[in-house]
Amino acid sequence: MESSHIDGTSSFGRFFLPGPTEVHPEVLSAQDQAVIGHRGPAIKELVGELQDGLRDLFCTENPVVISTSSATGLMEAAVRNGARSRVLSLVNGAFSQRFGEIAEACGFEVETIEVEWGQTITADQLRERLAQGGFDAVTVVHSETSTGALNPISELSEVVQEQDDVLLLVDSVTGVGGAEVRTDEWALDFVLTGSQKAMALPPGLAFGVASDRLMARSAEAPRKGVYFDLVTFRKQLDNLQTPNTPAVSLFYALAKQLDRIRLEGLQARWDRHQAMSDRCVQWVDMMREQQGVALSVLAPEGFRSPTVTCVALPEGTAGPSVVSAMRERGFTIGGGYGKLKETAFRVGHMGDHTVSELDAVLDALGEVLS
């Protein structure tokens, strides 16, 4: 895909999938460097630099695991290292459901709290279920990419902290880098993301932070496997290395992007993503009130992801046809996911995109839907 600088002078700013995200040309070109060995002094220097930037991004003092895998790998790592036997899965969309399915596939007993797609899990719902006892881990998705709903992670974490020995495992795949995430302040036991979402990197890396409580669990976990053993990751990070051969070229891209994020400022980055989310909501309201097109934002006010908006369509308008018509106009957006395929579309406004670039997408959408 041809791209240029984020100023919109060429095709950059026309790819608005909810992941993978459009990658800035400077970040792509950073990969064009010689490969280095993964057990020498050069990799230690690089990993040390990456750790500084990643700690800032996750708002943590703990080491940040860098895994050459998709985020799914660290979802499996979360349950294999952090669960003992019985997991409570908080489900409000396709990817939160998948987190529970991963735990079940890893051999754990899984129960769910499930709400309608587009809604979020409340602290009271979680407190009531945990009070029944018997759970040792809770899985939750921060930003539910299938619906654009943002779960109140800090509030849910407070509820989990009320329990004696329950860990909170957080998928923030479309959160970290675009939505506020304060790992240490919110006492998250494990939080993970993938490179190809709000961090706006090529696919192929995943990142995670484990609490001391989770690391103690990991040290005793009998079926955590080899590749995603978090104890091994930590030992290697102490030496500024990775357990297995890393994707060095992607590390170069990561270094460049972390530098760009630092220059923008984390709060400014969060604010930019929130501004894009707000703009989508304003556009939906305008289409409904001024153009008479019965659109609605699926997620409720106050619980909308800064990185992805899911728009419910009026009866008689098919999601795939909207996506196709946008493609003909040179824009890529996301279709409705899973059971929402026919009734919704999604706009992924994350990474290095701006409100002005988003306006061009919304203008084209207005033409399609009018």
Backbone torsions as a table, in degrees:
resi	resn	phi	psi	omega
1	MET	NA	123.1	-179.2
2	GLU	-70.2	137.0	179.1
3	SER	-140.7	165.5	171.3
4	SER	-144.7	-163.5	-175.7
5	HIS	-63.4	158.0	-175.7
6	ILE	-65.9	-5.7	-179.8
7	ASP	-73.7	-1.5	173.5
8	GLY	84.3	13.4	-177.4
9	THR	-70.2	-14.0	173.1
10	SER	-139.8	-138.0	-169.0
11	SER	-81.6	-7.2	178.4
12	PHE	-62.0	135.4	-179.9
13	GLY	102.2	16.0	178.6
14	ARG	-120.7	8.3	-176.5
15	PHE	-119.1	101.0	-172.2
16	PHE	-122.6	41.2	170.2
17	LEU	-65.9	154.2	171.5
18	PRO	-78.2	37.9	-179.3
19	GLY	108.4	137.1	-2.6
20	PRO	-64.5	154.2	-174.8
21	THR	-97.5	151.9	176.2
22	GLU	-61.1	136.0	-174.9
23	VAL	-106.7	131.7	-179.3
24	HIS	-61.8	140.3	-179.1
25	PRO	-55.5	-36.3	178.6
26	GLU	-62.8	-35.8	-179.2
27	VAL	-73.1	-42.2	176.9
28	LEU	-60.5	-45.6	-175.2
29	SER	-70.6	-20.8	178.6
30	ALA	-62.5	-21.8	179.9
31	GLN	-71.9	-15.6	-175.4
32	ASP	-82.7	64.7	177.5
33	GLN	-135.2	161.0	-178.8
34	ALA	-65.2	140.6	176.3
35	VAL	-69.4	144.0	177.6
36	ILE	-119.5	159.7	177.1
37	GLY	-68.5	151.3	-175.6
38	HIS	-98.8	15.4	175.1
39	ARG	-130.5	16.0	-177.9
40	GLY	-110.3	-178.1	-177.3
41	PRO	-64.6	-30.0	-177.6
42	ALA	-65.5	-40.5	-179.7
43	ILE	-69.3	-34.0	177.9
44	LYS	-63.1	-42.0	178.4
45	GLU	-62.6	-42.8	-178.6
46	LEU	-67.1	-46.9	-179.1
47	VAL	-63.8	-37.5	177.0
48	GLY	-61.5	-41.8	177.4
49	GLU	-63.5	-42.7	-179.6
50	LEU	-64.4	-39.8	-179.3
51	GLN	-60.7	-40.5	179.5
52	ASP	-58.5	-48.8	-178.3
53	GLY	-69.3	-38.0	-179.1
54	LEU	-69.5	-38.9	176.8
55	ARG	-59.2	-42.9	178.1
56	ASP	-62.7	-43.1	-177.2
57	LEU	-62.8	-41.4	-178.4
58	PHE	-87.2	-4.6	-176.6
59	CYS	54.4	58.8	-177.0
60	THR	-143.0	156.1	171.7
61	GLU	-99.0	-7.6	-178.0
62	ASN	-83.6	158.9	174.8
63	PRO	-61.7	148.4	178.3
64	VAL	-108.0	117.5	177.6
65	VAL	-64.9	133.5	173.1
66	ILE	-116.2	111.4	-175.8
67	SER	-110.6	130.4	172.0
68	THR	-80.7	85.4	-178.4
69	SER	-168.2	175.6	167.3
70	SER	-78.5	172.1	177.4
71	ALA	-62.9	-26.7	177.7
72	THR	-56.4	-35.9	178.3
73	GLY	-59.2	-43.2	-179.6
74	LEU	-78.2	-20.5	169.9
75	MET	-64.8	-42.8	176.1
76	GLU	-65.7	-40.8	177.7
77	ALA	-60.1	-39.2	-178.7
78	ALA	-57.3	-47.7	-176.7
79	VAL	-78.9	-36.4	-179.1
80	ARG	-67.2	-34.0	179.7
81	ASN	-91.6	-25.4	-168.8
82	GLY	-109.8	-14.6	-179.8
83	ALA	-103.1	152.8	175.5
84	ARG	-103.9	-54.2	-177.5
85	SER	-149.1	-38.8	-169.7
86	ARG	-128.7	120.7	-173.3
87	VAL	-114.0	137.6	171.5
88	LEU	-102.5	119.9	-177.0
89	SER	-106.0	123.2	179.4
90	LEU	-91.8	116.0	-169.1
91	VAL	-118.7	120.5	173.9
92	ASN	-140.1	24.1	178.9
93	GLY	171.7	-173.5	-172.3
94	ALA	-67.3	-39.1	-172.6
95	PHE	-82.7	-30.5	172.5
96	SER	-68.8	-35.7	174.2
97	GLN	-63.0	-39.5	-179.5
98	ARG	-65.2	-35.8	178.4
99	PHE	-60.0	-44.8	177.1
100	GLY	-64.1	-38.2	178.7
101	GLU	-65.6	-35.3	176.1
102	ILE	-63.5	-44.2	178.2
103	ALA	-60.7	-41.2	179.3
104	GLU	-65.8	-41.7	179.2
105	ALA	-64.2	-25.0	177.8
106	CYS	-85.2	3.9	172.9
107	GLY	97.6	9.3	-179.4
108	PHE	-94.6	150.7	173.0
109	GLU	-76.3	130.0	-173.9
110	VAL	-125.6	129.4	168.2
111	GLU	-118.0	160.2	-174.5
112	THR	-128.2	150.2	157.3
113	ILE	-107.4	119.3	-174.8
114	GLU	-123.9	131.6	176.2
115	VAL	-122.3	169.4	-179.4
116	GLU	-59.3	141.4	177.1
117	TRP	-56.5	132.4	-177.8
118	GLY	102.4	-22.5	176.7
119	GLN	-88.9	177.4	-180.0
120	THR	-127.8	162.4	178.0
121	ILE	-83.0	135.6	179.9
122	THR	-97.3	158.5	177.6
123	ALA	-61.0	-38.5	-179.5
124	ASP	-65.4	-39.5	177.4
125	GLN	-61.3	-44.1	-178.9
126	LEU	-67.6	-43.4	-178.5
127	ARG	-61.1	-42.9	-179.3
128	GLU	-61.5	-43.0	-178.3
129	ARG	-72.4	-41.9	-179.8
130	LEU	-65.0	-28.3	179.6
131	ALA	-63.7	-19.6	178.1
132	GLN	-73.5	-17.0	175.3
133	GLY	80.0	169.5	173.0
134	GLY	97.2	-10.7	-179.6
135	PHE	-94.5	147.0	176.1
136	ASP	-118.4	-8.8	177.9
137	ALA	-152.9	150.7	176.9
138	VAL	-125.0	130.3	173.7
139	THR	-105.2	141.3	179.9
140	VAL	-152.5	148.3	172.8
141	VAL	-101.2	129.7	-179.9
142	HIS	-69.4	-67.0	177.7
143	SER	-106.3	106.9	-176.5
144	GLU	-79.2	103.4	-170.8
145	THR	-64.2	-24.4	-178.3
146	SER	-76.1	-20.9	-174.8
147	THR	-127.8	-14.0	-175.7
148	GLY	76.3	15.7	179.7
149	ALA	-90.5	142.0	-177.4
150	LEU	-114.2	108.8	178.6
151	ASN	-70.2	145.4	-178.8
152	PRO	-78.5	77.8	-169.8
153	ILE	-60.1	-41.8	-177.9
154	SER	-63.2	-38.9	178.5
155	GLU	-69.0	-41.2	178.8
156	LEU	-64.8	-37.3	179.0
157	SER	-65.0	-38.3	177.6
158	GLU	-59.3	-38.3	178.4
159	VAL	-66.6	-43.5	180.0
160	VAL	-62.8	-37.8	-179.8
161	GLN	-64.6	-19.4	177.6
162	GLU	-70.0	-20.3	-179.0
163	GLN	-86.1	153.5	-176.8
164	ASP	-70.0	-40.4	-170.0
165	ASP	-149.9	55.1	177.6
166	VAL	-122.3	134.8	-179.8
167	LEU	-106.5	146.9	177.5
168	LEU	-105.6	121.2	-178.0
169	LEU	-111.3	118.4	-168.1
170	VAL	-117.1	122.5	168.2
171	ASP	-89.3	110.2	176.4
172	SER	-117.1	46.1	-173.8
173	VAL	-61.5	-41.7	174.1
174	THR	-104.7	25.9	176.1
175	GLY	-107.8	-66.8	-174.5
176	VAL	-53.3	127.7	-179.3
177	GLY	97.0	-13.8	179.2
178	GLY	-134.3	-32.2	178.4
179	ALA	-113.2	153.6	179.4
180	GLU	-62.2	124.3	174.7
181	VAL	-136.4	120.1	179.9
182	ARG	-121.2	87.1	-170.1
183	THR	-56.2	-52.6	-175.8
184	ASP	-73.8	-45.6	-178.1
185	GLU	-61.0	-37.4	-179.0
186	TRP	-88.1	-0.6	176.9
187	ALA	56.3	48.7	178.0
188	LEU	-81.1	130.3	-177.5
189	ASP	-78.3	-34.2	171.1
190	PHE	-152.6	129.2	177.1
191	VAL	-133.7	135.7	-173.1
192	LEU	-135.4	158.3	173.0
193	THR	-150.4	173.2	176.4
194	GLY	-116.7	159.0	-174.8
195	SER	-69.2	-25.7	-166.1
196	GLN	-93.5	13.0	-178.9
197	LYS	-109.6	-119.2	-173.8
198	ALA	-68.0	-17.2	175.4
199	MET	-76.5	-13.8	173.0
200	ALA	57.9	50.4	175.4
201	LEU	-117.3	165.2	172.0
202	PRO	-62.6	153.4	176.5
203	PRO	-62.5	154.9	172.6
204	GLY	130.7	-9.9	177.0
205	LEU	-123.2	151.9	172.5
206	ALA	-134.4	152.1	-174.4
207	PHE	-133.2	141.4	179.8
208	GLY	-152.3	152.4	177.2
209	VAL	-125.1	130.1	-179.9
210	ALA	-112.1	138.7	175.4
211	SER	-77.1	168.4	175.1
212	ASP	-61.8	-36.6	178.9
213	ARG	-61.7	-42.3	179.8
214	LEU	-69.2	-38.4	179.6
215	MET	-63.8	-34.2	175.8
216	ALA	-65.5	-39.0	175.2
217	ARG	-63.4	-44.9	-177.2
218	SER	-59.4	-37.2	-178.4
219	ALA	-62.1	-23.2	-177.9
220	GLU	-111.1	-1.1	-174.6
221	ALA	-67.7	125.0	-174.0
222	PRO	-83.7	-15.7	-174.1
223	ARG	-135.6	43.9	-179.6
224	LYS	-87.1	-6.4	178.8
225	GLY	75.7	-161.5	-175.5
226	VAL	-111.0	-52.0	-170.5
227	TYR	-64.0	-35.4	-176.1
228	PHE	-112.1	32.7	175.5
229	ASP	-75.8	110.5	-174.9
230	LEU	-70.0	-25.7	174.9
231	VAL	-63.5	-42.4	177.7
232	THR	-65.2	-41.9	176.5
233	PHE	-56.7	-46.6	-177.5
234	ARG	-63.9	-42.6	179.5
235	LYS	-60.6	-42.5	179.8
236	GLN	-70.2	-36.5	178.3
237	LEU	-65.2	-30.6	175.4
238	ASP	-59.5	-26.5	178.0
239	ASN	-103.4	12.8	-179.5
240	LEU	56.1	44.4	176.4
241	GLN	-137.2	176.8	177.8
242	THR	-114.8	154.1	-178.0
243	PRO	-63.7	-35.7	-176.5
244	ASN	-127.5	171.8	-178.3
245	THR	-57.2	119.7	-177.9
246	PRO	-86.8	165.1	174.1
247	ALA	-83.0	84.0	-171.2
248	VAL	-59.1	-39.8	-178.7
249	SER	-62.5	-37.6	175.6
250	LEU	-68.8	-30.7	175.6
251	PHE	-61.6	-38.9	177.5
252	TYR	-62.0	-43.2	177.8
253	ALA	-63.3	-41.2	178.5
254	LEU	-60.5	-43.6	179.6
255	ALA	-59.8	-43.7	178.8
256	LYS	-63.4	-44.2	-176.9
257	GLN	-69.7	-37.6	176.6
258	LEU	-62.7	-35.3	176.5
259	ASP	-66.2	-40.8	179.0
260	ARG	-66.9	-38.5	177.9
261	ILE	-64.6	-41.2	178.3
262	ARG	-61.4	-42.0	-179.3
263	LEU	-66.1	-37.2	177.8
264	GLU	-70.8	-39.4	-174.8
265	GLY	96.7	133.6	-174.0
266	LEU	-64.6	-44.0	179.1
267	GLN	-63.2	-40.3	178.0
268	ALA	-63.7	-35.9	178.3
269	ARG	-67.2	-45.0	175.9
270	TRP	-59.0	-44.0	-178.9
271	ASP	-63.1	-40.0	179.7
272	ARG	-63.6	-42.0	178.2
273	HIS	-65.4	-40.7	178.4
274	GLN	-63.7	-37.5	178.7
275	ALA	-63.7	-36.9	177.7
276	MET	-68.6	-39.7	176.4
277	SER	-62.1	-46.0	179.2
278	ASP	-60.2	-38.6	-179.8
279	ARG	-64.6	-39.5	178.0
280	CYS	-61.8	-43.6	-179.9
281	VAL	-63.7	-42.9	177.9
282	GLN	-59.8	-41.4	-179.6
283	TRP	-65.1	-43.0	178.3
284	VAL	-60.4	-44.6	178.6
285	ASP	-61.4	-42.2	179.8
286	MET	-63.3	-43.9	179.9
287	MET	-61.8	-37.4	-178.5
288	ARG	-75.2	-45.0	-172.2
289	GLU	-84.0	-32.4	-176.0
290	GLN	-103.9	-31.8	-177.6
291	GLN	-102.9	-10.4	178.0
292	GLY	73.9	19.8	178.3
293	VAL	-96.6	119.0	-170.0
294	ALA	-78.9	69.3	176.0
295	LEU	-93.1	157.4	173.1
296	SER	-152.3	148.9	173.8
297	VAL	-81.5	127.8	-173.7
298	LEU	-64.4	-45.0	-177.5
299	ALA	-76.9	145.4	-178.0
300	PRO	-75.6	156.2	178.2
301	GLU	-56.5	136.5	-178.9
302	GLY	92.2	-11.3	-178.5
303	PHE	-135.8	42.3	-177.8
304	ARG	-108.4	133.5	-179.2
305	SER	-66.4	139.0	174.0
306	PRO	-71.8	-10.3	-170.4
307	THR	-110.3	-19.7	-178.4
308	VAL	-149.3	135.1	177.5
309	THR	-119.0	127.6	176.4
310	CYS	-102.8	122.0	-175.6
311	VAL	-109.8	121.6	177.3
312	ALA	-81.1	134.9	-174.9
313	LEU	-95.2	155.2	175.1
314	PRO	-69.4	156.8	179.0
315	GLU	-58.4	135.6	179.7
316	GLY	97.1	-9.0	175.9
317	THR	-110.1	122.4	-175.1
318	ALA	-94.1	134.4	179.3
319	GLY	-55.1	-47.9	-179.1
320	PRO	-59.6	-32.4	179.7
321	SER	-69.9	-34.1	176.9
322	VAL	-66.6	-45.1	178.8
323	VAL	-60.6	-43.1	-179.6
324	SER	-64.8	-43.1	-179.9
325	ALA	-65.1	-35.1	176.4
326	MET	-68.5	-37.6	178.0
327	ARG	-61.6	-38.2	177.9
328	GLU	-64.0	-25.6	178.2
329	ARG	-91.5	4.5	175.6
330	GLY	89.9	12.9	179.7
331	PHE	-116.0	142.8	175.1
332	THR	-111.6	120.5	173.6
333	ILE	-125.4	175.6	-179.4
334	GLY	-97.3	144.5	172.8
335	GLY	-80.5	171.6	171.6
336	GLY	-62.2	147.3	-174.1
337	TYR	-104.9	136.7	176.4
338	GLY	62.3	-126.1	-175.8
339	LYS	-71.0	-6.9	176.6
340	LEU	-94.8	5.9	-173.1
341	LYS	-54.9	-44.7	-174.3
342	GLU	-86.1	-16.9	-168.0
343	THR	-114.0	3.2	-175.3
344	ALA	-154.0	167.4	166.7
345	PHE	-136.8	163.3	-178.9
346	ARG	-128.1	141.0	173.5
347	VAL	-113.8	119.7	175.9
348	GLY	-91.8	103.4	-179.4
349	HIS	-107.5	78.9	-174.8
350	MET	-144.5	169.7	178.0
351	GLY	86.4	-121.4	-176.3
352	ASP	-105.5	12.3	179.5
353	HIS	-74.0	160.1	-178.0
354	THR	-125.4	167.1	178.4
355	VAL	-61.6	-39.2	-178.5
356	SER	-64.8	-38.8	176.0
357	GLU	-67.2	-39.0	177.3
358	LEU	-63.0	-37.3	178.5
359	ASP	-57.6	-37.9	178.9
360	ALA	-64.5	-38.2	177.3
361	VAL	-65.3	-44.7	-177.8
362	LEU	-67.6	-35.8	175.8
363	ASP	-60.9	-43.7	179.4
364	ALA	-66.4	-39.8	176.7
365	LEU	-61.6	-37.7	177.6
366	GLY	-61.3	-40.9	176.5
367	GLU	-63.3	-43.5	-177.7
368	VAL	-64.5	-42.5	-172.8
369	LEU	-86.3	-13.9	178.5
370	SER	-89.2	NA	NA
